[in-house]
Amino acid sequence: MKRRLIIFSMLAVTLIIGLTFWVGHNAGSKTYAKYRAIGSTVNWHDPSENQPYPNLKKVSKLWIYVSTKNQRVYLHGNGKVIYTMYCSTGRASSPTPKGTFHIQAQRGKSFYNATSHEGANYWVSWLDHGVYLFHSVPVNKKGQYIPSEAEKLGTPASHGCVRLTVADAYWMYKNIPFGTKVVIK
């Protein structure tokens, strides 16, 4: 009896862990099976996943899905999710626009907005040519990251942009091609 209880407990734990790592999602008219899990603790300095970023030279049909519900950015290519990033989209008072967009030509290493007293590093525009961006967690006017804002990563916290970890923002800035489709729901 004790042995059965141990085996049952191990199976239950395995099932719970397995379900935690697989989340189904319906994006548009296609069902995308099983997004890859990422770490449970957000380290806003590091990559979201514990694996190398995708080599986009080996990826066909690249597009980006931003889930405002899950606060995640899913890079799609080759018919599947190839990388998942933590993000923070807009707060209720300043929501992130929803719809289908494309990566625009504007990108840069840093910016600062004196009105909001925040800036960010490694930005890539996806709407209104420099207004709505993918970018790092916020910085102050001295270019220092603001820990109290960075720790909000994974929850709605921005003024409408899509905040990413520093490493993820840098990778997007260096690698995401102009014209890449961005779907935000």
Helices and strands as residue ranges (DSSP letters): H 2-20, E 23-27, E 30-35, G 56-58, E 63-67, E 72-77, E 80-86, E 99-102, E 107-113, E 118-127, E 132-136, H 147-150, E 162-164, H 166-175, E 181-184
